[in-house]
């Protein structure tokens, strides 16, 4: 990866870590002369993953359901990684004789997620499972800082 790309990613992630580190500090609400202190809940991000039961690689219906739950959980983890690290999108277009002949887009998500909380596992309809995971904002900031350190080590190598 180019050095300027690493510096740009470092700057963006550092800024998002600073802006997103609100924590659990109390906030004040003023209403008609009275002041109320409300404890601010820690911010979380969440992601939901889906998987179809009938396409799972098993002849046993119970095992198909378990595999669908596992696949939907992995899809939810992918959603969390996308929110934490972003998504790399690559595209190319090929034109021959002034006519579009090929248009290709690829998307890639890569990262490490830890500390995710399982919010729910539920069937949707008769053939799909849905899993929702959440991640505390403080963990998101830790993950981004670890990513920045890793990118800086790669830049030095």
C-alpha positions as CSV (number, residue, x, y, z in Angstrom):
1,X,0.0,0.0,0.0
2,X,1.3,3.5,-0.8
3,X,2.6,5.6,2.0
4,X,0.2,8.5,1.3
5,X,-2.7,6.0,1.5
6,X,-1.5,4.8,4.9
7,X,-1.1,8.4,6.2
8,X,-4.6,9.3,4.9
9,X,-6.2,6.2,6.6
10,X,-4.3,7.0,9.8
11,X,-5.6,10.6,9.8
12,X,-9.2,9.5,9.1
13,X,-9.2,6.8,11.8
14,X,-7.5,9.1,14.4
15,X,-10.1,11.8,13.8
16,X,-13.0,9.3,14.0
17,X,-11.5,7.9,17.3
18,X,-11.4,11.4,18.8
19,X,-14.9,12.4,17.6
20,X,-16.4,9.0,18.7
21,X,-14.9,8.9,22.2
22,X,-17.9,10.4,24.0
23,X,-17.9,7.6,26.6
24,X,-20.5,7.6,29.3
25,X,-20.2,11.2,30.6
26,X,-23.5,12.7,32.0
27,X,-25.2,15.4,29.9
28,X,-27.2,18.3,31.2
29,X,-30.7,19.1,29.9
30,X,-32.1,22.5,30.7
31,X,-35.9,22.9,30.6
32,X,-37.8,26.0,31.9
33,X,-35.2,27.0,34.5
34,X,-34.6,23.5,35.9
35,X,-31.5,21.4,35.2
36,X,-31.7,17.6,34.9
37,X,-28.6,15.4,34.7
38,X,-29.1,12.4,32.5
39,X,-26.6,9.6,32.3
40,X,-25.7,9.2,28.6
41,X,-25.7,5.5,27.5
42,X,-22.6,4.3,25.9
43,X,-22.9,4.4,22.2
44,X,-23.0,1.1,20.3
45,X,-23.0,0.0,16.7
46,X,-24.9,-3.0,15.5
47,X,-25.1,-5.2,12.5
48,X,-27.6,-7.9,11.4
49,X,-26.7,-10.9,9.3
50,X,-29.0,-13.2,7.3
51,X,-28.7,-16.8,6.0
52,X,-31.1,-19.1,4.2
53,X,-31.6,-22.5,5.8
54,X,-32.4,-24.6,2.8
55,X,-29.1,-23.9,0.9
56,X,-26.9,-25.1,3.8
57,X,-24.7,-28.1,3.0
58,X,-26.5,-30.9,4.9
59,X,-29.3,-33.3,4.5
60,X,-30.3,-33.1,8.2
61,X,-32.8,-30.2,8.8
62,X,-31.5,-29.6,12.3
63,X,-27.9,-29.3,11.1
64,X,-29.1,-27.0,8.3
65,X,-30.7,-24.6,10.9
66,X,-27.5,-24.6,12.9
67,X,-25.4,-23.9,9.8
68,X,-27.7,-21.1,8.9
69,X,-27.4,-19.5,12.3
70,X,-23.6,-19.8,12.0
71,X,-23.6,-18.2,8.5
72,X,-25.9,-15.4,9.6
73,X,-23.6,-14.7,12.6
74,X,-20.6,-14.5,10.2
75,X,-22.6,-12.1,8.0
76,X,-23.3,-9.9,11.0
77,X,-19.6,-9.9,11.9
78,X,-18.8,-8.8,8.3
79,X,-21.3,-6.0,8.8
80,X,-19.5,-4.9,12.0
81,X,-16.1,-5.0,10.3
82,X,-17.5,-2.9,7.5
83,X,-18.6,-0.3,10.0
84,X,-15.4,-0.3,11.9
85,X,-12.8,-0.4,9.1
86,X,-14.8,0.6,6.0
87,X,-15.1,-1.2,2.7
88,X,-12.5,-1.3,0.0
89,X,-14.1,-0.9,-3.4
90,X,-12.3,-1.5,-6.6
91,X,-13.8,-1.0,-10.1
92,X,-12.8,-1.2,-13.7
93,X,-14.5,-0.3,-16.9
94,X,-13.5,-1.5,-20.3
95,X,-14.6,0.3,-23.5
96,X,-14.1,-1.1,-27.0
97,X,-15.0,0.9,-30.1
98,X,-16.7,3.5,-27.8
99,X,-19.1,0.9,-26.4
100,X,-19.0,-0.4,-22.9
101,X,-17.8,-4.0,-23.0
102,X,-17.0,-4.8,-19.4
103,X,-17.8,-3.2,-16.1
104,X,-16.5,-4.9,-12.9
105,X,-16.7,-3.9,-9.3
106,X,-15.2,-5.7,-6.3
107,X,-15.8,-5.0,-2.7
108,X,-13.6,-6.2,0.2
109,X,-14.0,-6.0,4.0
110,X,-11.1,-7.0,6.2
111,X,-10.5,-6.5,9.9
112,X,-10.5,-8.0,13.4
113,X,-13.6,-7.8,15.6
114,X,-13.6,-8.7,19.3
115,X,-16.0,-8.0,22.1
116,X,-19.2,-8.2,20.0
117,X,-22.3,-9.0,22.0
118,X,-25.0,-11.3,20.6
119,X,-28.2,-9.3,20.7
120,X,-30.6,-11.8,19.0
121,X,-30.9,-14.9,17.0
122,X,-34.3,-15.4,15.4
123,X,-36.0,-17.1,12.5
124,X,-37.4,-14.9,9.7
125,X,-40.1,-16.5,7.8
126,X,-39.8,-20.3,7.3
127,X,-36.4,-20.4,5.6
128,X,-34.1,-17.7,7.0
129,X,-32.3,-16.9,10.2
130,X,-31.3,-13.4,11.4
131,X,-28.5,-12.7,13.9
132,X,-27.9,-9.2,15.4
133,X,-24.6,-8.3,17.0
134,X,-23.6,-5.1,18.8
135,X,-20.2,-3.5,19.6
136,X,-19.5,-0.9,22.2
137,X,-18.1,2.4,20.9
138,X,-15.1,2.1,23.2
139,X,-14.2,-1.3,21.6
140,X,-14.6,0.3,18.2
141,X,-12.1,2.9,19.1
142,X,-9.6,0.3,20.5
143,X,-10.0,-1.7,17.2
144,X,-9.2,1.4,15.1
145,X,-6.2,2.2,17.2
146,X,-4.8,-1.3,16.9
147,X,-5.4,-1.1,13.1
148,X,-3.5,2.2,13.0
149,X,-0.5,0.7,14.8
150,X,-0.6,-2.3,12.4
151,X,-0.6,0.0,9.4
152,X,2.3,2.1,10.8
153,X,4.3,-1.1,11.3
154,X,3.6,-2.1,7.7
155,X,4.7,1.3,6.5
156,X,8.0,1.0,8.3
157,X,8.8,-2.5,7.0
